[in-house]
Amino acid sequence: MRVVVSVGGSVLVPDPATNRVDEYATVIEGLVESGHEVAVVVGGGGVAREYIGAAREVGANESELDQLGIAVTRLNAKLLLAAIDESITASVVPENYEQARTDVQRGDVTVMGGVVPAQTTDAVSAVLAEYVDANRLVFATSVPGVFTADPNEVDDAERHDELTASELVDTVASMEMTAGASAPVDLLATKVIQRAGLETVVLDGADPTRVTDAVEHDSFDGTRIVPDEETA
C-alpha cells in the first residue's frame, strides 16, 4: 500500500524534550518493513505559531509570515528525517511535489513540510496523496477523529466512525462557519480528498501506533472517510 501520513507539528513535537519523533520514526520504519510505501508531511505546530506571532509584532507581512511557517515545517521534517533509518529515506526534505514523487517512485520514504504560501499542512498532505496516487491518507491530529461539531465548543458533539468525502466537506464547512470552532482538517484539504477519491483516516496522533492500525488493520480508533462512489 502507498500511504501518505500527515503529522501535525504539535503532535510530532509537543515539547522540545519529547520522544514522539523517535516513536514516529519507529512506526514509519515498521510500515516500510511490512512492505508499504510511505510519504510523510509534517506541520509547524506551536513553534511555527510562536515565530509567526513574533514576526507579526515586528511588522512582517502575511506572505513573509507564510514563508516563516513553511521554514519551520521543513525544520520539523528534517528532525523526523534524521530519526528514520537513513537506508530507507530520501537524503533531503523535498521542496515541491515533483521531488517528493520522485522519492516515492524510487522507493524511498520522503518527509516534507510546507510548499507554497497560503497552503496548510492539511492541503499539502492531500495534494501529495493525490499526486503520488496514494491508496490511503492518514491525518495524525490532536483530536480523535471528525465530530458532528467542534468537541471543544460543543459538549455533546459525537464522533463519526465513517463519512463519505462529500459529508466530510459539509461537516468541515459547517465548522469553519462557526465562530471559535476548529475543524480537524481544513476545507481545501477536504475538497482535494473529495475530487481525488482518497480513502482517508483522521485520528489522534498522540499515540503513533494508531497510524500503524489505520494502515494495516480494519479496526482503528478514528474516523474513516470513503470516496463518494463507494456508497453511491
C-alpha positions in Angstrom: 0.0 0.0 0.0 1.2 3.5 -0.8 0.3 5.8 2.1 0.7 9.5 3.0 0.9 10.3 6.7 0.2 13.9 7.8 1.6 14.7 11.2 0.7 17.9 12.9 3.7 19.8 14.3 2.1 19.9 17.8 1.6 16.2 17.5 5.2 15.4 16.5 6.9 17.9 18.7 4.6 18.8 21.6 7.7 20.0 23.6 11.5 20.1 22.9 12.2 17.1 25.1 9.6 14.8 23.5 10.4 11.2 22.4 7.5 11.4 19.9 9.9 11.9 17.0 11.6 8.6 17.7 8.2 6.9 18.1 7.0 8.1 14.7 10.3 7.1 13.2 9.8 3.6 14.6 6.2 3.4 13.2 7.4 4.6 9.7 10.2 2.0 9.7 7.7 -0.7 10.7 5.4 0.2 7.8 8.2 0.0 5.3 9.3 -3.3 6.8 5.7 -4.5 6.2 6.0 -3.6 2.5 4.3 -0.2 2.4 5.5 2.8 0.5 5.4 5.8 2.9 5.4 9.6 2.4 5.1 12.0 5.4 4.1 15.6 5.6 5.0 17.5 8.8 3.4 20.6 10.2 4.8 23.5 12.1 2.8 23.4 15.3 3.4 25.6 18.3 6.9 26.6 17.3 5.6 28.0 14.0 2.9 29.9 15.7 5.4 31.4 18.1 7.6 32.6 15.3 4.7 33.9 13.3 3.4 35.8 16.3 6.8 37.4 17.0 7.3 38.3 13.3 3.8 39.8 13.1 4.6 42.0 16.1 7.8 43.4 14.3 5.9 44.2 11.1 6.2 41.2 8.8 3.5 40.9 6.1 1.3 37.9 5.6 3.5 36.5 2.8 6.5 36.7 5.0 4.7 35.0 7.8 3.7 32.2 5.4 7.3 31.7 4.4 8.4 31.7 8.0 5.8 29.0 8.8 7.0 26.9 5.8 10.6 27.1 7.1 9.5 25.7 10.5 7.6 22.8 8.9 10.8 21.9 7.0 12.8 22.0 10.1 10.4 19.6 11.8 10.6 17.5 8.7 14.4 17.4 8.9 14.1 16.4 12.5 11.9 13.4 11.7 14.0 12.5 8.7 17.1 12.4 10.9 15.4 9.9 13.2 14.4 7.4 10.5 16.8 4.8 9.3 18.7 6.5 6.5 18.8 3.4 4.4 15.1 3.8 3.6 14.8 7.6 3.3 15.5 10.2 0.7 18.5 12.3 1.7 16.8 15.7 1.8 13.4 17.3 2.5 11.7 17.9 -0.8 10.6 21.4 -1.5 7.9 20.5 -4.1 5.6 17.7 -5.1 7.8 16.6 -8.0 10.7 15.9 -5.8 8.5 14.1 -3.3 7.0 11.9 -6.1 10.5 11.1 -7.4 11.4 9.9 -3.9 8.4 7.7 -3.6 8.8 6.2 -7.1 12.4 5.4 -6.2 11.1 3.5 -3.1 12.4 5.9 -0.5 10.5 7.4 2.4 10.0 11.1 1.7 9.4 13.6 4.5 8.3 17.1 3.6 7.0 20.2 5.1 5.2 23.2 3.5 5.4 24.0 -0.2 3.8 27.4 -1.0 2.3 30.3 0.9 -1.3 30.1 1.9 -1.4 26.3 1.7 -1.7 24.5 5.0 -0.1 21.2 6.0 -3.5 19.5 5.6 -3.7 20.7 2.0 -0.1 19.8 1.2 -0.8 16.3 2.5 -4.0 15.9 0.4 -2.3 17.2 -2.7 0.7 15.0 -2.2 -1.6 11.9 -1.7 -3.3 12.8 -5.0 0.0 13.5 -6.8 1.6 10.1 -5.9 -1.6 8.1 -6.3 -1.7 7.1 -2.6 -4.0 4.3 -1.5 -4.6 5.9 1.8 -4.1 9.3 3.5 -3.8 9.3 7.3 -4.1 12.6 9.3 -2.4 12.2 12.8 -4.0 15.2 14.6 -4.7 16.4 18.1 -8.3 15.1 18.0 -9.6 11.5 17.9 -11.5 11.9 14.6 -14.1 14.0 12.9 -17.1 15.1 15.1 -20.5 16.5 14.4 -19.2 19.8 15.8 -16.1 21.0 17.4 -15.9 19.0 20.7 -14.0 21.9 22.3 -17.0 24.1 21.7 -20.0 21.7 21.9 -20.2 19.3 24.8 -22.5 16.7 23.1 -20.6 16.6 19.8 -20.4 13.0 18.6 -17.6 11.4 16.6 -18.3 9.9 13.2 -17.0 6.4 12.6 -17.3 6.9 8.9 -18.1 9.6 6.4 -18.2 10.0 2.7 -16.0 12.6 1.2 -19.0 14.9 0.5 -20.2 14.5 4.1 -16.7 15.5 5.3 -16.7 18.6 3.1 -20.1 19.6 4.5 -19.1 18.9 8.1 -15.9 20.9 7.9 -17.6 23.8 6.0 -20.2 24.0 8.8 -17.4 24.1 11.5 -15.5 26.8 9.7 -18.6 28.9 9.6 -19.0 28.7 13.4 -17.0 31.3 15.3 -14.4 29.8 17.5 -14.8 26.3 16.1 -11.9 24.3 14.8 -12.1 21.6 12.2 -9.6 18.6 12.3 -8.9 19.0 8.6 -9.1 22.3 6.7 -11.7 22.8 3.9 -9.3 22.9 1.0 -7.9 19.6 2.0 -11.3 18.1 2.2 -12.1 19.2 -1.3 -8.9 17.7 -2.6 -9.8 14.4 -0.8 -13.3 14.5 -2.5 -12.1 15.2 -6.0 -9.3 12.6 -5.8 -11.5 9.9 -4.2 -8.9 9.4 -1.5 -9.5 6.9 1.3 -8.7 8.9 4.4 -8.4 8.4 8.1 -8.4 11.1 10.8 -7.1 10.0 14.2 -5.5 11.2 17.4 -1.7 11.1 16.7 -0.6 11.3 20.4 -0.1 7.5 20.2 1.8 7.0 16.9 0.9 3.3 16.8 -2.6 4.3 15.8 -1.1 5.2 12.5 0.0 1.6 12.1 -3.5 0.4 13.0 -5.0 2.7 10.4 -2.7 1.4 7.6 -2.6 -2.3 8.5 -5.9 -3.1 10.3 -9.6 -2.7 9.6 -10.1 -1.8 13.2 -8.7 1.5 14.5 -9.6 4.4 16.7 -10.6 7.3 14.5 -12.8 8.4 11.6 -12.7 6.8 8.1 -13.5 8.9 5.1 -14.6 6.9 2.0 -14.9 8.1 -1.6 -18.4 9.1 -2.6 -18.7 6.3 -5.2 -18.3 3.6 -2.5 -21.7 4.5 -1.2 -23.4 5.5 -4.4 
